[in-house]
Amino acid sequence: MQLQPPEPTKPQPLGALAGLSPASAKPTLALSDHSLATRARWHTSLFVIIAAWVLSAIAAWVARFLGQPVSWWQAIHTVTLGAIATAIFGYITHFTEALTRQPPSGFRAIATRIGLLQLGLILLMVSSPASSWHLLETLGASLITLASLWQLWWVITRLRGSLSGRFASTVPMYIAALVALCIAIGCVVCAGFGLGSFSGLIAAHARAALWGFVGFSMYGTVVTLLPTLSATPISEEARARVSPALFLLSLCLLHIVWLLIFQLPRIAGVFGLGLCAVGAWLLWPIVRSAVRHSSGLDAAPAGVVVALCSLLALQLFDATALILGRDPREVFQQIIPALLASVLLLVVLSVLQFLLPTMVGGGPKAVQRARARAQRSGYARIALIIVGSLLALFQSPLWIVLVGLGVLWTVLALSFAVVRQRKGLRHG
């Protein structure tokens, strides 16, 4: 797949580089051995996997609410490893190829990595990793680690052969995110085998996984993703901030991890404030540019903006609670449902509403109609998820009802839009 070089004086949205330009523009991709139909099938399959884990997570939380024997670990990791890590692996691959401007490597390797991730998670789900670790837990964690290291190596090799230094400047964020995931896995494995303070290692695992793996992945993607969703230019100010922000974010996260392992949460909270401040410094020009240059945000870019604001707010809540001396594990158990709903699920579902119709294809008009169907009533769905997240933060059991309705509504709306789009392709 050959990408056309951008105009040197005009900043372009990532969509123009990756063939995801607004419906009014013509795609800049030239087809080679990978057809749009193959790419559409891949992204549809990825959506099905993510949706299955999202629905499983809703079922797990409802079962817990009804008093069924579903562990906290199972309810959380159906979302974090099942839906979120799967989505991040898939879209890190997609955006790394676009940003480094190299020909696509095909879907077999990434499908294998995601398959290893799914198998490892299933093994962990049928075991008891929250208590003590044995063969199944070790094998499951090993498969997830293998998938993570393979994905990390793939991103590094793509960056080394990059054809575009200007647009590849955000790819190191993905490398840092995958390193953070490996650190998180290492922490939980050490906790499972009793190597160190269990509570400290689990607290460090949680922050490395979510503030590191998820947070860094979002920062690396949103610099170019939000302009794509809102059809606005990429902020050169934000691009210039990526490298110093990555250094400062990594420094803060590493200090948070080792301080929590050695049970110094108050000092870790200070670095948590630094993590939040640097994130806000990086994100501000991106959000400002999208709002300023857009006549009105559709539901997809609006959902991403709300998710970024929620991420910073929850990081601030976490850091403040640690400084005030609250137990790190209790704090994270309090904020994790709100984090999963208002940040992780919201950003994944928002991106899918824009990206999946693009990958199904059928021409600019067909894509535009499918996006419009998928994003219809999108603001109402965002409101349901955010209100549910606030209820979760204040530990109201009704949160699962509102979040579940918002997620199901979004999945159904997107599925309906894609089915209509595919029918149009067949009849056209």
C-alpha positions as CSV (number, residue, x, y, z in Angstrom):
1,M,0.0,0.0,0.0
2,Q,1.7,3.2,-1.1
3,L,1.0,6.5,0.7
4,Q,1.3,9.8,-1.0
5,P,3.6,12.4,0.5
6,P,1.9,15.4,2.2
7,E,2.3,19.0,1.1
8,P,5.3,20.4,3.0
9,T,3.6,23.6,4.1
10,K,0.1,22.3,4.9
11,P,-0.5,20.3,8.1
12,Q,-2.8,17.4,7.3
13,P,-5.0,15.2,9.5
14,L,-3.8,11.7,9.9
15,G,-6.9,10.6,7.9
16,A,-5.3,12.0,4.8
17,L,-2.2,9.9,5.4
18,A,-4.0,6.7,6.3
19,G,-6.8,6.7,3.8
20,L,-9.3,7.9,6.4
21,S,-9.9,11.4,5.0
22,P,-13.2,13.1,5.5
23,A,-15.9,12.0,3.2
24,S,-15.6,15.0,1.0
25,A,-12.0,14.2,0.2
26,K,-10.6,11.5,-2.0
27,P,-8.5,8.8,-0.3
28,T,-4.8,9.0,-0.9
29,L,-4.2,5.3,-0.7
30,A,-3.2,3.3,-3.7
31,L,-4.2,-0.3,-3.5
32,S,-1.7,-3.1,-3.8
33,D,-1.9,-6.6,-2.6
34,H,-4.1,-5.8,0.4
35,S,-7.6,-4.9,-0.7
36,L,-10.0,-2.7,1.2
37,A,-12.3,-5.7,1.5
38,T,-9.6,-7.6,3.4
39,R,-9.0,-4.6,5.7
40,A,-12.7,-4.2,6.2
41,R,-13.0,-7.8,7.3
42,W,-10.1,-7.5,9.7
43,H,-11.5,-4.4,11.4
44,T,-15.0,-5.9,11.5
45,S,-13.6,-9.0,13.2
46,L,-11.7,-6.8,15.7
47,F,-14.9,-5.0,16.5
48,V,-16.7,-8.3,17.1
49,I,-14.0,-9.4,19.6
50,I,-14.0,-6.1,21.4
51,A,-17.8,-6.0,21.5
52,A,-17.9,-9.6,22.9
53,W,-15.6,-8.7,25.7
54,V,-17.6,-5.5,26.4
55,L,-20.8,-7.5,26.7
56,S,-19.0,-10.1,28.8
57,A,-17.9,-7.3,31.1
58,I,-21.5,-6.0,31.4
59,A,-22.7,-9.5,32.2
60,A,-20.0,-9.9,34.8
61,W,-20.8,-6.6,36.6
62,V,-24.5,-7.4,36.5
63,A,-23.8,-10.9,38.0
64,R,-21.7,-9.3,40.8
65,F,-24.6,-6.8,41.4
66,L,-27.0,-9.8,41.8
67,G,-24.7,-11.6,44.2
68,Q,-23.3,-14.2,41.9
69,P,-19.7,-15.6,42.4
70,V,-17.9,-13.4,39.9
71,S,-14.6,-12.1,41.3
72,W,-13.5,-8.5,41.1
73,W,-10.5,-9.6,39.1
74,Q,-12.7,-11.2,36.4
75,A,-15.1,-8.2,36.2
76,I,-12.2,-5.8,35.7
77,H,-10.0,-7.7,33.3
78,T,-12.7,-8.6,30.9
79,V,-12.6,-4.9,30.1
80,T,-8.9,-4.0,30.6
81,L,-7.3,-7.0,28.9
82,G,-10.3,-8.3,26.9
83,A,-11.7,-5.1,25.3
84,I,-9.1,-2.4,25.9
85,A,-5.8,-4.3,25.3
86,T,-7.3,-5.9,22.2
87,A,-8.3,-2.5,20.8
88,I,-5.0,-0.9,21.6
89,F,-3.0,-3.7,20.0
90,G,-5.1,-3.5,16.9
91,Y,-5.0,0.3,16.5
92,I,-1.4,0.7,17.6
93,T,-0.7,-1.5,14.6
94,H,-2.9,0.5,12.3
95,F,-1.6,3.9,13.3
96,T,2.0,2.9,13.5
97,E,1.8,1.8,9.8
98,A,0.1,5.0,8.9
99,L,2.5,7.3,10.9
100,T,5.7,5.6,9.7
101,R,4.3,5.5,6.2
102,Q,5.4,2.0,5.4
103,P,3.6,-0.6,3.4
104,P,1.1,-2.7,5.5
105,S,2.5,-5.9,6.9
106,G,-0.7,-7.8,6.5
107,F,-3.0,-9.1,9.3
108,R,-1.6,-12.5,10.1
109,A,1.0,-11.4,12.6
110,I,-1.3,-9.0,14.5
111,A,-4.1,-11.6,14.4
112,T,-1.7,-14.0,16.0
113,R,-0.6,-11.5,18.7
114,I,-4.2,-10.8,19.5
115,G,-5.0,-14.5,19.5
116,L,-2.2,-15.0,22.1
117,L,-3.7,-12.2,24.2
118,Q,-7.1,-13.8,24.1
119,L,-5.8,-17.3,25.0
120,G,-3.8,-15.9,27.9
121,L,-6.8,-14.0,29.2
122,I,-9.0,-17.0,29.0
123,L,-6.5,-19.1,30.9
124,L,-6.4,-16.4,33.6
125,M,-10.2,-16.2,33.7
126,V,-10.6,-19.9,34.4
127,S,-7.9,-19.8,37.1
128,S,-7.6,-17.8,40.3
129,P,-4.9,-15.1,39.8
130,A,-6.3,-13.0,42.6
131,S,-5.2,-15.5,45.3
132,S,-2.2,-17.7,44.4
133,W,-0.4,-18.5,41.2
134,H,0.0,-22.0,39.7
135,L,0.5,-23.5,36.2
136,L,-2.6,-21.9,34.5
137,E,-1.9,-18.5,35.9
138,T,1.8,-18.7,34.9
139,L,0.9,-19.9,31.4
140,G,-1.7,-17.2,30.9
141,A,0.6,-14.4,32.0
142,S,3.4,-15.9,29.8
143,L,1.2,-15.8,26.7
144,I,0.2,-12.2,27.4
145,T,3.8,-11.2,27.9
146,L,4.8,-12.9,24.7
147,A,2.1,-11.0,22.8
148,S,3.2,-7.7,24.4
149,L,6.9,-8.2,23.7
150,W,6.2,-9.2,20.1
151,Q,4.0,-6.1,19.6
152,L,6.8,-4.0,21.2
153,W,9.4,-5.4,18.8
154,W,7.1,-4.9,15.8
155,V,6.6,-1.2,16.7
156,I,10.4,-0.7,17.2
157,T,11.3,-2.2,13.9
158,R,8.6,-0.1,12.1
159,L,9.9,3.1,13.7
160,R,13.5,2.2,12.8
161,G,12.5,1.9,9.1
162,S,10.2,4.9,9.2
163,L,9.9,7.0,6.0
164,S,8.4,10.0,7.8
165,G,10.2,11.5,10.8
166,R,7.6,14.3,11.0
167,F,4.6,12.1,11.4
168,A,6.4,9.2,13.2
169,S,7.2,11.5,16.2
170,T,4.3,10.1,18.2
171,V,5.2,6.4,17.7
172,P,7.7,6.4,20.7
173,M,4.6,6.9,22.9
174,Y,3.4,3.4,21.8
175,I,6.8,2.0,22.7
176,A,6.6,3.5,26.2
177,A,3.0,2.2,26.5
178,L,4.1,-1.4,25.7
179,V,7.0,-1.1,28.1
180,A,4.6,0.0,30.8
181,L,2.4,-3.0,30.1
182,C,5.4,-5.3,30.5
183,I,6.2,-3.6,33.8
184,A,2.6,-4.1,34.9
185,I,2.7,-7.8,34.1
186,G,6.0,-8.1,36.0
187,C,4.5,-6.5,39.1
188,V,1.5,-8.8,39.1
189,V,3.6,-11.9,38.5
190,C,5.9,-10.9,41.4
191,A,2.8,-10.4,43.6
192,G,1.4,-13.8,42.6
193,F,4.5,-15.6,43.6
194,G,5.0,-13.6,46.9
195,L,8.0,-11.7,45.8
196,G,7.6,-8.4,47.7
197,S,4.7,-6.6,49.2
198,F,1.5,-7.9,47.6
199,S,-0.5,-4.7,48.1
200,G,2.3,-2.5,46.9
201,L,2.9,-4.6,43.8
202,I,-0.8,-4.7,42.9
203,A,-1.0,-0.9,43.4
204,A,2.0,-0.4,41.1
205,H,0.6,-2.9,38.6
206,A,-2.7,-0.9,38.4
207,R,-0.9,2.4,37.7
208,A,1.5,1.0,35.2
209,A,-1.3,-0.7,33.3
210,L,-3.7,2.2,33.2
211,W,-1.7,5.4,33.5
212,G,1.1,3.9,31.5
213,F,-0.1,1.4,28.9
214,V,-3.6,2.9,28.4
215,G,-2.6,6.6,29.0
216,F,0.5,6.6,26.8
217,S,-1.4,4.8,24.0
218,M,-4.1,7.5,24.2
219,Y,-1.6,10.3,24.2
220,G,0.3,8.9,21.2
221,T,-2.8,8.4,19.2
222,V,-4.9,11.5,20.0
223,V,-2.3,13.9,18.6
224,T,-3.3,12.7,15.1
225,L,-6.6,10.9,15.8
226,L,-8.6,13.8,17.1
227,P,-7.8,16.0,14.1
228,T,-8.8,13.1,11.9
229,L,-12.2,12.6,13.7
230,S,-12.9,16.4,13.6
231,A,-11.4,17.0,10.1
232,T,-9.1,19.7,11.4
233,P,-5.3,20.3,11.0
234,I,-2.9,18.6,13.3
235,S,-1.6,20.9,16.0
236,E,2.1,21.6,15.4
237,E,2.3,22.9,18.9
238,A,1.2,19.5,20.3
239,R,3.5,17.6,17.9
240,A,6.5,19.7,19.3
241,R,5.5,18.8,22.8
242,V,5.3,15.0,22.3
243,S,9.0,14.2,23.0
244,P,9.5,16.3,26.1
245,A,6.1,15.2,27.4
246,L,7.0,11.5,26.9
247,F,10.2,12.0,28.9
248,L,8.4,13.7,31.7
249,L,5.5,11.3,31.7
250,S,7.9,8.3,31.8
251,L,9.9,9.8,34.6
252,C,6.7,10.4,36.7
253,L,5.3,6.9,36.0
254,L,8.6,5.1,36.9
255,H,8.7,7.0,40.2
256,I,5.1,6.2,40.9
257,V,5.7,2.5,40.3
258,W,8.8,2.0,42.5
259,L,7.4,4.3,45.3
260,L,4.2,2.2,45.5
261,I,6.2,-1.1,45.4
262,F,8.2,0.2,48.4
263,Q,4.9,1.5,50.0
264,L,5.6,5.2,49.9
265,P,2.2,6.3,48.5
266,R,2.3,9.9,49.6
267,I,5.4,10.7,47.6
268,A,4.0,8.6,44.7
269,G,0.9,10.9,44.8
270,V,3.2,14.0,44.2
271,F,4.5,12.3,41.0
272,G,0.9,11.5,40.2
273,L,0.2,15.3,40.2
274,G,3.1,15.7,37.8
275,L,1.7,13.0,35.5
276,C,-1.6,14.8,35.4
277,A,0.0,18.2,34.8
278,V,2.2,17.0,31.9
279,G,-0.8,15.2,30.3
280,A,-2.9,18.4,30.5
281,W,0.1,20.3,29.0
282,L,0.3,17.9,26.1
283,L,-3.5,17.6,25.4
284,W,-4.5,21.2,25.7
285,P,-3.3,22.4,22.2
286,I,-4.9,19.2,20.6
287,V,-8.3,19.9,22.1
288,R,-8.1,23.6,21.5
289,S,-7.3,23.1,17.9
290,A,-10.1,20.6,17.3
291,V,-12.7,22.9,18.9
292,R,-11.4,26.1,17.3
293,H,-11.2,24.8,13.7
294,S,-14.4,22.8,13.8
295,S,-17.9,24.2,13.2
296,G,-19.3,21.7,15.6
297,L,-18.0,18.4,17.0
298,D,-19.8,15.2,16.0
299,A,-20.3,12.6,18.6
300,A,-17.1,10.6,17.8
301,P,-14.6,13.5,18.4
302,A,-16.7,14.8,21.3
303,G,-16.6,11.4,22.9
304,V,-12.8,11.4,22.7
305,V,-12.5,14.9,24.2
306,V,-14.8,13.9,27.1
307,A,-12.7,10.7,27.6
308,L,-9.5,12.8,27.7
309,C,-11.0,15.2,30.3
310,S,-12.1,12.2,32.4
311,L,-8.7,10.7,32.2
312,L,-7.0,13.8,33.6
313,A,-9.8,14.2,36.3
314,L,-9.3,10.7,37.5
315,Q,-5.5,11.0,37.6
316,L,-5.9,14.1,39.7
317,F,-8.4,12.2,42.0
318,D,-5.9,9.3,42.4
319,A,-2.9,11.5,43.1
320,T,-4.8,13.7,45.6
321,A,-6.1,10.6,47.5
322,L,-2.6,9.1,47.7
323,I,-1.2,12.4,49.1
324,L,-3.9,12.5,51.7
325,G,-2.9,9.0,52.9
326,R,-5.6,6.8,51.5
327,D,-4.8,3.2,50.8
328,P,-3.6,2.9,47.1
329,R,-5.5,-0.3,46.4
330,E,-8.8,1.1,47.9
331,V,-8.4,4.3,45.9
332,F,-8.0,2.4,42.6
333,Q,-10.9,0.1,43.4
334,Q,-13.0,3.2,43.8
335,I,-12.0,4.9,40.6
336,I,-11.5,1.8,38.3
337,P,-15.2,1.5,37.3
338,A,-15.4,5.2,36.4
339,L,-12.1,4.9,34.5
340,L,-13.2,1.9,32.5
341,A,-16.5,3.5,31.5
342,S,-15.7,7.2,31.0
343,V,-12.2,6.8,29.5
344,L,-11.5,3.4,28.1
345,L,-14.9,2.3,26.8
346,L,-15.9,5.8,25.7
347,V,-12.8,6.4,23.6
348,V,-12.9,2.9,22.0
349,L,-16.5,3.2,21.1
350,S,-16.1,6.7,19.8
351,V,-13.2,5.7,17.5
352,L,-15.1,2.7,16.2
353,Q,-18.1,4.9,15.2
354,F,-15.7,6.8,12.9
355,L,-13.2,4.1,11.8
356,L,-15.4,1.0,11.2
357,P,-17.6,2.6,8.5
358,T,-14.4,3.9,6.8
359,M,-12.9,0.4,6.8
360,V,-16.1,-1.2,5.4
361,G,-15.9,1.3,2.5
362,G,-18.2,1.8,-0.4
363,G,-17.2,5.3,-1.4
364,P,-17.2,8.7,0.4
365,K,-21.0,9.0,0.4
366,A,-21.6,5.5,1.8
367,V,-19.0,6.1,4.5
368,Q,-20.5,9.5,5.4
369,R,-24.0,8.0,5.7
370,A,-22.8,5.1,7.9
371,R,-20.9,7.5,10.2
372,A,-24.0,9.7,10.5
373,R,-26.1,6.7,11.4
374,A,-23.6,5.4,13.9
375,Q,-23.2,8.8,15.6
376,R,-26.9,9.7,15.6
377,S,-28.0,10.3,19.3
378,G,-24.3,10.0,20.2
379,Y,-24.4,12.9,22.7
380,A,-27.2,11.1,24.6
381,R,-25.1,8.0,24.8
382,I,-22.1,9.9,26.0
383,A,-24.2,11.5,28.7
384,L,-25.4,8.1,29.9
385,I,-21.9,6.8,30.2
386,I,-20.6,9.9,32.0
387,V,-23.5,10.1,34.5
388,G,-23.0,6.3,35.2
389,S,-19.3,6.9,35.7
390,L,-20.0,9.6,38.3
391,L,-22.3,7.3,40.1
392,A,-19.6,4.6,40.0
393,L,-17.1,7.1,41.6
394,F,-19.5,7.6,44.4
395,Q,-20.1,3.9,44.7
396,S,-23.7,3.8,43.7
397,P,-24.7,0.4,42.3
398,L,-26.9,2.1,39.7
399,W,-23.9,3.0,37.7
400,I,-23.8,-0.3,35.9
401,V,-27.4,0.3,34.6
402,L,-26.6,3.6,33.0
403,V,-23.2,2.6,31.6
404,G,-24.6,-0.7,30.3
405,L,-27.4,1.2,28.5
406,G,-25.0,3.6,27.0
407,V,-22.6,0.9,25.8
408,L,-25.4,-1.4,24.4
409,W,-27.0,1.5,22.6
410,T,-23.7,2.4,21.0
411,V,-22.9,-1.2,20.0
412,L,-26.4,-1.6,18.5
413,A,-26.2,1.8,16.7
414,L,-22.8,0.9,15.2
415,S,-23.9,-2.6,14.2
416,F,-27.0,-1.3,12.5
417,A,-25.0,1.3,10.6
418,V,-22.4,-1.3,9.4
419,V,-25.1,-3.8,8.4
420,R,-26.9,-1.1,6.4
421,Q,-23.6,-0.1,4.8
422,R,-22.8,-3.7,3.8
423,K,-26.2,-4.2,2.3
424,G,-25.7,-1.1,0.2
425,L,-22.3,-2.5,-1.0
426,R,-23.9,-5.8,-2.1
427,H,-26.8,-4.1,-3.8
428,G,-24.5,-1.4,-5.3
